[in-house]
Each structure stands twice: as structure tokens, then as C-alpha cells.
Amino acid sequence: MFNIERWQEIFEAISKNRLRTFLTGISVASGIFILVILLGAGKGLQNGIEKQFERDAAGIIEVWSGTTTKEYKGLNPGRQIQYRDADYNQSVQKFDDKLDMRASTYNFWGGAFSYGKESGSYQYRGVTPDYGGIENLVIVQGRYVNSSDLANNEKVACIGMKVKTDLFKDKDALGKEIIINGINFKVVGVFTDPGGEREEARAYLPLTTVQRAFGGGDKISNLFFTMKKTNDYDEALAQSKKFTQDLKDLLKSRNMVAPEDDGGVGVYNSVEDAKQFYDLNLYIRLFFWWVGICTIIAGVVGVSNIMLIIVKERTKEIGIRKALGASPFSIISMILHESIFITTIAGFVGLLASLLLLEFVGPMVQSEYFQHPEVDFSVALTTLALLVFAGALAGFFPAYRAAKIKPIVALRDE
């Protein structure tokens, strides 16, 4: 029940000790402020990590060739492994029931592109149809490379937005022909990529066309796979690890690489990397919670000490109240109200200040692994609960001490 006299007492006590109350409130406000800022920073780290994995499909497994480091079956170390279509086809045939997407590429890291008077140097890759999904491309015009293009060795190209902008400016690129290292290719699509401008400075062509037009024969540069989805992350991790090892064993066997030689066959498993990143982020966020809560505890201790001083100053008043029949509960309630009021108001100030800082300054702090620091509604409710609990905790022990004071002893207090 609302008691106006109780609130008048609280405001009167605060007004008599403005500086003391202000400094106590600052300690609580700073604790909540630091906690929310740290949690926002943790969310910024999580957003940055998630953004990195948005660049490609979830659970991507990439395979590339390397140089052998061990002698095997009479072959000297130092051999450069070259994958071929048969390696890819055999891999797909053996593991097809486990795969969601699969692709192979033949890469050229620099090529002369031109259209009319415009020209530039860009990457181009021969690809199979699933590669667009693995790269997480967004087609903004036209289409991507398809199976018909591969079967018919079509001279078509799906170009990145940067290539389109550089060569065509504001003109429509679809249906136009660009020249790549002296060979004409018809533009059938334009894409954007979550990875940004670097990935958009590329053109994707049918793999078979690139192999034939640029003297690649049946060579391929990389193999890409994604696994079928599972409901459990640990199960997905176990499946991807087993698949990675089985795939390495297959490719080593086909290319005469020693089983223990990891130099000849290179594999990147993003599922394993994702676990490492997310585990690290979890530990960082738990550390932030620990630091923030410790800061709040320091503020609560300060409030508790102030309430002990207040109880000491009001000992005679408390004795008179008890002598007039005040119950222990009313004494405890009086002290708790003041403690909760101070911590809650100070905490709200710290919470509001931290949220405003994240709202206006957070978007300005951008880096590759730190983006959009923020605190969601559930975290705000959690900090609010912490405020009320901290206020009650800070006032309970002083209030309990006040309730135990005997009236005769209190009246003798000087």
C-alpha cells in the first residue's frame, strides 16, 4: 500500500545528505553502466563473428591442393598436387548421401576484362551451379551459371556488382558481351556478395568452358561441400569431422600422398572454426558479466555502508518508534524502501546512459569482427531485476540491525 508519509521521510532523509546520496548513487549507476556497455560489446563481437560466417554458406568444407612433405611409394616429397574432375566426381559419388551442396572450381586470380572503351583486371572462376549457394551470392539481375551451360560449354558469365559498375556504369549489362583474356562471354547475371567489394570484383563462368577455353583440360583448383542439416550442433560437428577425414583419405589415396602427410591435401572446415569462435565469444561474454556484476556488488556494498550510517544516525528515532509500538517489519520496511529507492533510481540512470551510448555511439564503432553493439530487451529486464535485488540486498542487513535495536538502548544513544 502506498504510504505518503513514508516517502516524505525518504525524500527528507535524502535532501539532508545530498552529497552522500549522490556519491552512493554514482557507484550504483556506474556499475550498471559498465555492465550494460560490456554486454553490448559482447553482442558486437557476436555480430561481427556471425557476419564473417554470413559470407559463405553455413558449414562449408573447402579443399585445396598443396605440396607433399613426405616420400611415398617411391615418389619424392615436394610434389605439387593437382586435382582433376575425376577427384571431384569420385568424392561426390562416394559421399553424395551426406552432402547438401557440392561444387568444384578452376580459378584465375587476374584476367583482362573489357567492354567497349572500359577495361580492368578482375578474378574469374570456372564453377559448377552449386557454387553460388556455397558463396551465398545474391543474384540482382539475370541468373547464375546452370547445368545447361556446363553441358554445352556456353560462353556466359555472371559478374559481380563491382565489375558491372566499372565496365557498364549505369547501363544494363544483361545480354552484353565482355571480353575476358581475348574471349567473348555473354553476361547472363549480376550478383552481390555479403563479403563486399572484394568478392564482387569477380566473374563466374561455366567450369567446362573455362577448362576448354583457357587450356585447363580437366584440372580443378578447389572442391567445396556443405553437409546436410542436423538438429544438433555437436552431431553436425562430429559428422563434418568424419567427412573431412574420409575425404582427405580419399584424395590422398587418389593422388599418391602419404596418409600422414597433411601437406598435399588442405582442408578448411568452417563448422570447427565456428565452434571455436562461438566458444571464445561465450567466454568473453561470461567474463563481461562477471566484471559487471562485481562492479555492481561494489556499488551495493557502498549503499549498504551508507544505510548502516543512516541507521546509526537514526538510532534514537528508531528507539522512539519501537517504544511507541512500531513493529520490526515496519522498521525493516522503512530502511529497505530508502535503499531500494536509491539503488533503483541510480541504476535506471546508469542503464539509460549506457543504452543511449550504445544507440548513438555504437554504430560509429565498426570493424571486421565488431559490429552493431547492442543490448536486447531480455538483457534490459535482467539488469532491472538486478537493480531491485541489489537495492533489497543493500538495505536488508542494516534494516535487520535496526529492527534488533532495543528501545531502552536506542533512547540512551547520544
N, C-alpha and C positions, 0 to 999 in steps of 0.2 A: 504493500500500500504506500502511496506517495505521501511523504511527511514533509511539509514545507519548512517546519522548524528545524528538522534535521539538516536540510540543505542550506538553510540560513547559517547554521552552525559551521558547516563545512566551508562555505564561502567566507565567513568571518575569520575562521582559522587560517585560510589561505591568504586572505588580504593582510593579516598581521605579519605573515612571514613570506612576503612576495619573492624575495631573492632566493631564499632557501627552497621554496616550492619550484621556482623557475629552474634552478640548477638540478634539482631532482628530476624534473620533467625532461630536461635536456638529456640526462643519462638514459632515460627510458626511450625517448624519441630517437636518439642516435642508435640504440640497439636495434629497434625495428627498422630504421632506415638502412643500416648496414646489412641486416638480414635480407630485406627485400631486394636491395641492389645486388647482393651476391647471388640470390636466387635468379634474378633477371639475367645476370651474367652467365649463370649456368645454362639457362634456357637459350641464350645467344650462342653458346658453344654447341648445344644440341642442334639448333637450327643450322649452324654452319656445317656441322658434320653431315646432317641429313641432306643439305644442299649438294655436298660433294657426291653423295651416292645417287642423287637425282640425275646426275649427268648420264648415267647408264642404267640399263635395266637392273632390277634387284637380283642379286645372286649370280652375277656374271662370272664366268670362268674363262680366262683368256690364256691361250697357249702360243708361245713363240719359240723359234729355234735358236740354238746357241752354239757354242764351240765345245767339243768334248775335252775333258781334262784327264781321262784315263785311257790306257791301252785296252783294246777289247777285240778278241778273236783275230789277232794279228794286225789289227788296224791301229796306227799310231794316234796318240792324243793330238789335239789341235785341229781336228776336222770340223769344218763348218757344216752344220746340219741344214738341209734344205727340204722343207715339207713339199708334198705334191698332192694333187687331187685325190690320189689313192689313199693317202693318210687320212684325209678328211672323210672320205666315203666309208672307209673301214671303221672309223670312230663312230660315225653316225649309225652305221649298220649294227655295231655291237651294243651301243648304249641308247638306241632310239627310244626304248620304252621308258627311260628315265628322264628324257630331255623335253623341255618346253620349247626352246628356240635353239637353232644351230645355224652357224654361218662360217664362211671362210672368206679371206680377203687376199688381194695381191696389191701391195702398197707402193706408191711412188711419192716421195716426200717433197718433190718440187717439179712442177711442169709449167711450160709456157702456154698461157691461155690468152686468147684474143677474140674480140668481136668488133668488127668494123675498125675504128681507129683506137679502140680501148684495148689495153693488154695488161697482164700481170702474171705473177708466179704464185701458184697455189698447189696444194696437195691434191692428188686424185687417187682413188682406190677402186679396184675391181671388187665387187661384192656380190653376195647372194641375197635373196629377198629378206630373210630374217634379220639381216644386219641392221636395218632401220629400226626395228623394235629393240634390238640389243643396245643400240646407241641412244635410244629414247628420243628419236628425231620427231619433229612436228612438221608435217607437210603443210605449207601455207598456200601453195599453188600446185596444180597438177598432181603427179603421182610419184611413187618411188620405183626403183628397179624391180621388175617382176620375173616370174619363171619363164614367160614367153620371150623376154629379152635375152635371157641366158640361152634358151634353146635355139634361138635364131641368130645369135651373135649380133644383136641390134646395136647400132652406134647411137646410143641415147645416154643422157646424163641428167642426174638430179643434183642441182648445185645449191650450195649454201647461200644464205642471205647476203653475206659479205661479197661473195663472188658476183651475185646478181647485181648488187648495188654498184660495185666497182665497174663492171662491164656494161651494164644496161642502164644505169642511173634510174630514172623514173619510168623507163619503158617496160613494157611487158616482155618477159623472157621466154615464155612458153612458145614452143614451135620454132624458135630461132636456132640457128646453128652456130656453135662456138668451135674454135679450133684449139685442140689440145695437142701440143707437140707435133703439129703438122697434119693432124687427122680431124676431120669434121665429126662433131657429135651434136645431135638434136636435143635441145633442152626439153625434158618432159616433166620436170618438177623443180620446186624451190622449197628448201627446208630451213627451219631454225633448230637450234640445239640448246638445251639447258646449260651446256658448258660454256656458251658465249661465243665471242667472235672468233676465237682460235679454231673451234670446231666448225664454224660456219664458213671458214676460208678453205673449203674442200668441195670436191665434186665426186659423186659416186656413180660408177659406170658398171655395166654387167661384167662379171668376172671373166666369162668366156671371151668376151670381146677384148678386154684388156690383155688377157693372156695371148690372144692371137695377134692383136694389132701392135703390141709393144714387145714382141719376142719373148713372152714368158713361158711358152709351152704349156706344161701342166703344173708350173710352180705356184705355190701359195705362200703367203707371208705369215698369216695368223689363223688360228682356229678359235671360234667363240661358241660358248654354250651357256644356256641357263637351264636350271633344273626345274622339274615340275614342283608346284607349290605344295607345302605341307602346313598343317595347322600348328605345329610345334617348332620353335626355333632350334632347340637342341637336336631334334630329329633332322631338320634341314641341314644343320652344321655337320652332323655325322654323315649324312648322305653325300654332301658335297665333298667332304674329305675323302670318303671311299672312292667316289667317282674320280676325283683328282688323281689319286694314287693309281687307280686302274688305268686311267687314260695315259698317265706318264709311262706306266709299264708297257702299254700297247705301243706307244710311239717310240720308246726306246728299243723295243724288240724289232720294230719295222725298220728302224734307221741304224741298227747295229751300234747301240750305245750301251755301255756297261750299266747294269741295274743300279749300281751305287753311284753312278756319275750323274750329278744334278746339273752339270754344265751344258749338256747337249739339249735338254728339253726344259724350257722355262714355263712355269705355270703361275698365274695370279688368280687367287680365289677370293672374290670380294666378300663372300659370306664370312670367312675367317677375319678379314680386316674389319668388317662391320662389327663383329663381336668385340674385337679389341678396342675399337673407337668408342662403342657404346658403354663397355665396361669402364673405360677410362673416364668417360663423361659422368657415369654414375658415381664413381669415387670422388670426382671433383665436386659434384653437387652435394653429396653427403658431407664432404669437408666444409662446403659453404654453409650447410645447415648447422654443422657443429660450431663453426666460428660465430655465426649469427646468434645461435641460442646462448652461447657463452657470453656474448655481448649483452644480450637481454638479461641474463642472470646477474651480470654485474650491475645493470640498472636496477633490477629488483632488489638486490642487496642494499643498494643506496636508498631505495624507497623504504625498505624495512628499517634501516637505521634511522631514517628521518621519523618514521612512525614511532620508534622507540623513544626518540627525543620528545615527540609530541605527547606520548603517554606520560613521560617523566614530568613534563611541564604542566600537564593537566591532572596530576595525581590527586591533588586536593579536590578538584572539581569532580573527579570520578568517585572519590570517597563520599562526597556530599550526595551525589546521585544514588549511590548504593544505600546510604543511610536513609534516604527518602523512599527507598523501596524499588530502585531500578534493578531489573533482573540482569544476570550475567550475559544473557543473549542480547539485551539492548545495548550493553556496553560494547560487546564484540561487534555488533552491527554498526555502531557509531564509528568505530575505528576502521572497520572494513569498508564502509561507504566512502570515507575520505581517501583511503588507499586506492580503492578501485577507480574512483573518480580521477585521481591524479594520473595514474598509470594509463587509464583508457584514453583520456584527452591527449596526454603526451604521445601515446602510441599512435593515435589517429593522425596527429600532426606529422610524426615520422613516416607513417605509412603513406599519407597524402604526398609528402615531399618526395619520397622515393618513387612513387608512381608517376608523378609529374616529370621527374628527372628522366625516367625510362621512356616516357611518352615523347618528350621533346628532344632529348639529347641522344637517346638510344639509336634512332635511325641514322644519326650522323656518324656513329662509330661502326664502320663496316670493314670487314676484312674477309679473306677467303674462308677462314674457319670460325668466324664470329659474325652473326647476322641477326638483326631484329631482336635484341634483348627485351624480354617482356615477362610479366607475371600474370598467370591466368587467374580466373575468378576463384577457383578452389584453393589456390595458394593464399589469396587475399583473405578468404574465410578462415583459413588455418591460422594466419597471423592475427586475425581478430580474436579467435579463440585463445591464442597465446596471450593476448593483451589482458583479457578478462581473468584468465587463470593467474597471470603474473601479478595482477593487482590484488587478487584474493590472497595469493601466497605471501606477497609482501606485507599485507596487513594482518594476517592471521596470528602470527606469533606475538607481535606487540599487542593485538587485541586480546589474546588469551591471557597475556600477562596482566593486562588492565583488569580483566574480569576476575582474576585471582586476588586482587588487592583487597585487603580488609579495610572496612570503613574507618575503624579507630586508628589504624596505621596511617591511612591516607590523610586523615584530618590533622595528624601531628606533623605532616610533611611541611618543610619550610621551602 
